[in-house]
């Protein structure tokens, strides 16, 4: 009986060790969302609070009075889900509620929805003052990556 108990404990500890190892391996591969802006945007970094205001359509101009055009992906896309949760600190449906309230009250507009990250990069690169986000690697100098300051 004692030998069975020892064997069971050994198997349990090995299993837990494997799970911890896998957990650390997976957590080190967390997707990185990059906030991208048109090269006309002077800012190189942005606070979490400011990015929340921009993507909730409450801030419509940069500090130099240049109009902000916001591009987003659909709620079903992983990039949008990761962006909302990791960067904005809210769920996609919460952001939708904010946009719907603005639109239906007549106080604002919702952002422009694009179909893919590639389209996001193209549209942001072509529109002065534009902002968006991607998880893919940025190649070229058509857009700038803006650093989000932690709270």
C-alpha positions as CSV (number, residue, x, y, z in Angstrom):
1,X,0.0,0.0,0.0
2,X,2.8,2.4,0.9
3,X,4.6,1.6,-2.4
4,X,1.3,2.4,-4.4
5,X,1.0,5.7,-2.5
6,X,4.6,6.6,-3.3
7,X,4.1,5.8,-7.0
8,X,0.9,7.8,-7.1
9,X,2.6,10.8,-5.6
10,X,5.5,10.5,-8.0
11,X,3.2,10.4,-11.0
12,X,1.2,13.4,-9.5
13,X,4.3,15.5,-9.0
14,X,5.6,14.7,-12.5
15,X,2.3,15.6,-14.0
16,X,2.1,18.9,-12.1
17,X,5.6,19.7,-13.2
18,X,4.7,19.1,-16.8
19,X,1.6,21.3,-16.5
20,X,3.6,24.1,-15.0
21,X,6.2,23.9,-17.7
22,X,3.5,23.9,-20.5
23,X,1.8,26.8,-18.7
24,X,4.9,28.9,-18.7
25,X,5.7,28.0,-22.3
26,X,2.2,29.1,-23.4
27,X,2.2,32.3,-21.4
28,X,5.5,33.4,-23.0
29,X,3.8,33.2,-26.4
30,X,1.0,35.7,-25.6
31,X,0.1,37.6,-28.8
32,X,1.4,41.1,-29.1
33,X,-1.0,43.8,-30.4
34,X,0.6,46.8,-32.0
35,X,-1.2,50.1,-32.1
36,X,-0.4,51.7,-35.4
37,X,-0.9,55.3,-36.6
38,X,-0.4,57.2,-39.8
39,X,3.1,58.8,-40.0
40,X,1.4,62.3,-39.8
41,X,0.7,61.6,-36.1
42,X,3.4,63.2,-34.0
43,X,2.9,61.2,-30.8
44,X,5.3,58.3,-30.2
45,X,3.5,57.1,-27.1
46,X,0.1,57.2,-25.7
47,X,-1.5,56.5,-22.3
48,X,-4.0,53.7,-21.8
49,X,-6.6,56.3,-20.7
50,X,-6.1,58.3,-23.9
51,X,-6.3,55.2,-26.1
52,X,-9.6,54.2,-24.4
53,X,-10.9,57.7,-25.2
54,X,-9.9,57.4,-28.8
55,X,-11.3,54.0,-29.4
56,X,-14.5,54.8,-27.5
57,X,-14.8,57.7,-29.9
58,X,-14.7,60.3,-27.1
59,X,-11.5,61.9,-28.3
60,X,-11.7,62.9,-31.9
61,X,-8.6,65.0,-32.4
62,X,-4.9,64.6,-31.6
63,X,-3.2,67.3,-29.4
64,X,-2.3,69.3,-32.6
65,X,-6.0,69.4,-33.6
66,X,-5.6,66.9,-36.4
67,X,-8.7,64.8,-36.8
68,X,-8.5,61.1,-35.6
69,X,-9.9,58.4,-37.9
70,X,-10.3,55.1,-36.0
71,X,-10.2,51.8,-37.7
72,X,-11.2,48.5,-36.0
73,X,-11.7,44.9,-36.9
74,X,-14.9,42.9,-36.3
75,X,-15.6,41.4,-32.8
76,X,-15.1,37.9,-34.2
77,X,-11.5,38.5,-35.0
78,X,-8.9,37.4,-32.5
79,X,-6.8,40.5,-33.0
80,X,-9.8,42.7,-32.0
81,X,-10.6,40.5,-28.9
82,X,-7.0,40.6,-27.8
83,X,-6.8,44.4,-28.4
84,X,-9.9,45.1,-26.4
85,X,-8.9,42.9,-23.4
86,X,-5.1,43.5,-23.3
87,X,-4.9,47.1,-24.4
88,X,-8.3,48.7,-23.6
89,X,-9.1,46.5,-20.5
90,X,-12.6,45.8,-21.6
91,X,-14.5,43.2,-23.6
92,X,-15.5,43.8,-27.2
93,X,-19.2,43.9,-26.4
94,X,-18.6,46.7,-23.9
95,X,-16.9,48.7,-26.6
96,X,-19.8,48.0,-28.9
97,X,-22.3,49.3,-26.3
98,X,-20.3,52.6,-26.1
99,X,-20.4,53.0,-29.9
100,X,-24.1,52.1,-30.1
101,X,-24.9,54.7,-27.4
102,X,-23.1,57.4,-29.3
103,X,-24.6,56.5,-32.7
104,X,-28.2,56.1,-31.5
105,X,-28.1,59.2,-29.3
106,X,-26.8,61.2,-32.3
107,X,-23.7,62.3,-30.3
108,X,-21.1,60.6,-32.3
109,X,-20.1,58.0,-34.9
110,X,-18.7,54.5,-34.6
111,X,-15.3,53.7,-36.0
112,X,-14.7,52.4,-39.5
113,X,-14.6,48.6,-39.6
114,X,-12.2,46.8,-41.9
115,X,-12.0,43.2,-42.9
116,X,-8.4,42.3,-42.3
117,X,-5.2,43.4,-40.7
118,X,-3.7,44.1,-44.1
119,X,-6.7,46.4,-44.9
120,X,-6.2,48.0,-41.5
121,X,-2.5,48.8,-42.4
122,X,-3.4,50.1,-45.9
123,X,-6.2,52.4,-44.6
124,X,-4.2,53.7,-41.7
125,X,-1.2,54.4,-44.0
126,X,-3.4,56.4,-46.4
127,X,-5.4,58.6,-43.9
128,X,-3.6,61.4,-42.0
129,X,-4.5,61.1,-38.3
130,X,-5.6,57.5,-38.5
131,X,-5.1,54.9,-35.8
132,X,-5.7,51.1,-35.7
133,X,-4.1,47.9,-34.4
134,X,-2.6,44.7,-35.7
135,X,-0.9,41.6,-34.4
136,X,1.1,40.9,-37.5
137,X,4.7,42.1,-38.0
138,X,5.0,45.6,-39.4
139,X,7.1,45.7,-42.6
140,X,8.0,49.0,-44.2
141,X,7.5,52.5,-43.0
142,X,3.9,53.1,-44.2
143,X,2.7,53.3,-40.5
144,X,4.2,54.0,-37.2
145,X,3.9,51.8,-34.1
146,X,2.9,53.9,-31.1
147,X,3.9,52.7,-27.6
148,X,1.0,52.3,-25.1
149,X,2.1,53.4,-21.6
150,X,1.1,51.1,-18.8
151,X,-1.0,52.7,-16.1
